[in-house]
Amino acid sequence: MYALVPNKPLEQTLRERARLFARRRSEPIEHSMALEDQALEDQKVQRKETEAMIDEVVRETNPRRFWDEP
């Protein structure tokens, strides 16, 4: 008999994968904004906006899609 035992809880793995998925989707947008001189100046504000956008993507995305990309 075999048993697979994960290294960390499934909820944590899902959350990490969701954030990675959302970050990959937001990077091109942030890059484009920086090229157009529309980047947010304050790093604290930028981090807050990015985190809010990531949270929104995570909420609106089917969890199965989190594993579509490497």
N, C-alpha and C positions, 0 to 999 in steps of 0.2 A: 504494500500500500504506500502511496506517495501523497504528500501534502505540500501545496505551495503556500509559503508564508511570506507575505509582503514585508518589505523593510520599513514601510511607514503606512499609516492608515489610508484607506482608499479616498476618503474625503480630502486629505492633504494632497495626495497625488493629483486628484481631479482639479483642485484649486490651483496647484502649480502649473499644470498643463493648460488650464484656461487662461491664466495670466500670460504664459508664454505665447499662446495663440493670439491673444489680444495685442500684446506688444509687437509681434511681427506684423500685425495689420496696421498698427499706428506708426511704425517707424517711417514708411515712405511719406506719410502725410506730414509728419514733423520735419522731415528732410526738405520736402517741397516748400513748406512754410518758411524754413530758414533761408532757402535760396531766394525766395521772394521778399526777404527782409520783413517777414511777418512773425518771426519767432518771438516767443515771450521772453522778455528781458530778465525778469526775476526768476531765478531757479526754483524758489519755493512755490511760486504761482504755477510755474511750468509743471513741476512734479504733481501738484494738486490737480491740475487740469488733465494731465496724462492719466493719473490714477482714476479720476472720474470717468474718463473715456474708456479705460480698460474695464472698469466695473460695468459700464453700460454694455459693452461688447459681450462680456461674459454672461450677463443676464439675458441678452437677446439671441444668443447662439445656442444651437442644439449641441449638447455635450459630446455627441458622437463626432462632431467636426473637429474637436480639439486634437484628435490624433490623425487628422488628414495630412498634416505637414510634419516633416521630420523634426 
